């Protein structure tokens, strides 16, 4: 698993009717874009360090260097 700051981490729901959870990746702490990731969860803006498991995927976004915020 590899990610960049600004990508989205999605944790798939485990049970019938359970929603997927997603978070914006704020910091990448692993080598070459690997986990762990410091994220902000979209459902409640909670932030924390995540070591994603096999139920997680990274949705990558195109990143433009030095783009205005």
LUMKELO-363949 format. One record per atom (N, C-alpha, C): residue in three letters; x, y, z. Coordinates in steps of 0.001 Angstrom, whole numbers, plus 500000, padded with zeros to 6 digits. Atoms other than C-alpha are relative to their C-alpha. Layout:
<rs>
ALAXYZ
...
</rs>
This chain:
<rs>
UNK500855498833500000
UNK500000500000500000
UNK500899501227500000
UNK499261498750500085
UNK501340503403499002
UNK499029501150499876
UNK500873498835500037
UNK499846506853499460
UNK500834501269500046
UNK499435498656499884
UNK500603510558499262
UNK499059500829500857
UNK500844499060499271
UNK499359513395501405
UNK498893500478499068
UNK501151499577500799
UNK495869514324500173
UNK499214498842499411
UNK500744501173500465
UNK494929510802499076
UNK498948499632501041
UNK501075500428499114
UNK491885509123500622
UNK500185498540500360
UNK499950501363499497
UNK492024506010502791
UNK498570499548500235
UNK501361500523499858
UNK488865503881502597
UNK500078498645500695
UNK500100501256499261
UNK488094501146505149
UNK498623499413499672
UNK501255500633500414
UNK485446498752503826
UNK499196499535501210
UNK500883500491498949
UNK482423497935506012
UNK500121498493500146
UNK499800501433499748
UNK482659494509507628
UNK498712499194500038
UNK501279500709499864
UNK478966493647508026
UNK498968500547499016
UNK501125499584500842
UNK475784493841505991
UNK499450501322500509
UNK500563498706499645
UNK474582497441505982
UNK500978500962500661
UNK499003499119499376
UNK477767498828507547
UNK500662500852498919
UNK499427499068500970
UNK479108501907505751
UNK501508499848499922
UNK498557499841500112
UNK482611502258504403
UNK500372501269500758
UNK499480498806499329
UNK484697504742506396
UNK501125500549499141
UNK498911499435500785
UNK487025507185504710
UNK500645501156500736
UNK499217498973499344
UNK489714509607505753
UNK500973500615499006
UNK498979499322500790
UNK492014512167504174
UNK501357499727500647
UNK498649500234499487
UNK495693511296504530
UNK500702501341500150
UNK499348498735499685
UNK497410514214506240
UNK501519499875500052
UNK498560500255499914
UNK500854512678506825
UNK500265498534499690
UNK499559501359500302
UNK502674509600505554
UNK501255499747500828
UNK498875500268499098
UNK505028508060508127
UNK500843498804499599
UNK499249501169500431
UNK506196504923506319
UNK500929500327498847
UNK499067499848501110
UNK508963504484503788
UNK499275499901498665
UNK500514500029501379
UNK508105505192500145
UNK498475500010499929
UNK501453499853500038
UNK504483506143500880
UNK499232498938500755
UNK500669501064499253
UNK503741503182503127
UNK499456500473501337
UNK500563499663498700
UNK501795503158506376
UNK501069499964501090
UNK501294499478499565
UNK501266504252509041
UNK499723501383499419
UNK500467498713500505
UNK499235507293508029
UNK499312500769501121
UNK500744499120499101
UNK498031510256510073
UNK498855500541499168
UNK501183499708500825
UNK494460510852508850
UNK498969500835500750
UNK501192499323499466
UNK491326512973509345
UNK498780499272499444
UNK501190500753500405
UNK488117510894509296
UNK498907500957499549
UNK501016499108500577
UNK485359512441507158
UNK498727500049500837
UNK501269500048499263
UNK482506511371509460
UNK499955500939501196
UNK500032499176498790
UNK483590513408512491
UNK501227500900500175
UNK498781499180499970
UNK486908515194511676
UNK501006499555501056
UNK499032500544499050
UNK488684513012514269
UNK501302499736499255
UNK498710500276500618
UNK492416512746513553
UNK500737498949500811
UNK499242501014499302
UNK494726509881514388
UNK500918499234499068
UNK499057500833500723
UNK497452507493513333
UNK499340498652499693
UNK500660501229500447
UNK496244504475511329
UNK501028499058499378
UNK499245501086500615
UNK497939501195510494
UNK498968499160499246
UNK501088500665500710
UNK495530500005507749
UNK500231498519499790
UNK499967501435500233
UNK494686496341507340
UNK499609499656498579
UNK500335500490501336
UNK493658494249504366
UNK498631500480499515
UNK501314499478500373
UNK490182495842504402
UNK500070501449499531
UNK499819498598500371
UNK491644499220503393
UNK500557500136498589
UNK499452499651501306
UNK492347500775500007
UNK500303501492499995
UNK499658498588500170
UNK493949504060499006
UNK499438500458498668
UNK500466499358501229
UNK492153506235496473
UNK500979501120499720
UNK498950499031500326
UNK494957508133494825
UNK499434501135499159
UNK500394498815500750
UNK494514511625493472
UNK501229500566499305
UNK498889499345500682
UNK496642513487490965
UNK500468501160500859
UNK499432498945499169
UNK498981515800492839
UNK500835500920499124
UNK499252499013500751
UNK500360519001491384
UNK500981500686500931
UNK499030499351499119
UNK503604520228492943
UNK499814501515500005
UNK500070498554499818
UNK503481523776494292
UNK498686500616499541
UNK501317499480500372
UNK499784524147493491
UNK499494500912501105
UNK500557499119498961
UNK498074527053495286
UNK498907499286500778
UNK501001500670499148
UNK495900525948498193
UNK498633500614499845
</rs>
